[in-house]
Amino acid sequence: MSYDFSCPDRRGKSLKWDVNEDELPMWVADMDFKTAPEVISALRERVEHGVFGYIDVPDEWYAAYIDWWKRRHGLTIEKEWLAFCTGVIPAISSLVRKFTTPNERVVILTPVYNIFFNSIVNNGRKPLECPLAYSNGEYDIDFDLLEKALQQPQTTMMILCNPHNPVGKIWDKETLAKIGELCYANGVTVISDEIHCDLTAPNEEYVPFALASEICKNISITCVSPTKTFNLAGIQTSAIFIPNVHLRNRAIRAINTDEVAEPNVFACLAATAAFNEGEKWLDELRAYLWKNRVYAEEFINENIPPLKAIVGKATYLLWIDLNGLKNQPHASEIIRKEGKLVLNEGSSYGKAGEGFLRLNLATSFENLKEGLVRLKKSVDLIKSNR
Ligand SMILES: Cc1ncc(COP(=O)(O)O)c(C=O)c1O
């Protein structure tokens, strides 16, 4: 390895680490590593320039996204499909407001990223939870259930998480194409949130929704960003791309009306440097994260029964099944109080997340080992009090 994946002290500088001194945070989805040195250099140079007036989205920003998706994901994005946005969630909330009316239903496959609920509910729309089928530690789509959800007269949108936070699943081409067909048949617009797409296991690839079929391409708006991949969430930079011209015109109007389409001086620069110069760093990062994942999965499955780690192929988030531990609706609270380990409670990802926990693996191997020891200690305590 030529890059350094040790973790600087983040206390006082991050939401994730805004916890008590004796607590270890493995919750909020950002990484404890510094971003790629190439990105830091580009930002440093910009800071040294010293003038921070208004800017426009430069041509290099478009080229960086287009080259990255072509090179890494086999998708040709046309320049006019792309628009800058200050974040994936600002884009999703704006698109929900533009493409649905109050009280309409937005389908989500649960358990899913909790903030999707906020984007729907805060805008007076209704989340329609379509639970993923779960058996033998594997998640899949229950297509009968999905079809019924999409057929409801008030359903007008579906938000897809591709790959899927929190279960770490990469949806294959056939699955995506089938979702596209069902949505098309029912007049449902798809938002595909692909923020985790670059954080797959080494040698595993995700499939962009827009690449799965012509239908998928024509009915979707895709949200992408370098912020998970390169640990840039605090810089607030993302993009949407929309192949279909009619959807595109409305989507671009939406994000402009909501004033989330203009970058700060660092936003485009950071994204451009990351995509143009961060490739080697990313490949090393993926190897590091993969080692963490495999270690955590094995440790939990071997040493913390009855907990089961769900085997994931993407994201740095580990989904843990606690259902063997009976009557523990607030396990994360006990684990925080007794084990000083801060995790996300599964129920915040929808009803289908009850009985699960989410653990963030994107930290040093030393922190991870410490976190797992704390998890074991807390679970042993829960078991002994049963
Ligand atoms: C699936 C998903 N979408 C969006 C976000 C947040 O995106 P942003 O910070 O660009 O709003 C996250 C962060 O965890 C996420 O997991």
The ligand as a Gaussian input file, in Angstrom:
#p B3LYP/6-31G(d) Opt

LIG

0 1
 C      -27.991000       6.356000       0.092000
 C      -27.541000       7.727000       0.526000
 N      -27.957000       8.801000      -0.160000
 C      -27.578000      10.053000       0.186000
 C      -26.755000      10.271000       1.277000
 C      -26.384000      11.669000       1.648000
 O      -26.030000      12.401000       0.524000
 P      -25.706000      13.944000       0.606000
 O      -24.786000      14.164000       1.768000
 O      -25.078000      14.262000      -0.714000
 O      -27.018000      14.672000       0.785000
 C      -26.308000       9.167000       2.021000
 C      -25.461000       9.368000       3.211000
 O      -25.273000       8.470000       4.008000
 C      -26.711000       7.866000       1.635000
 O      -26.301000       6.767000       2.296000

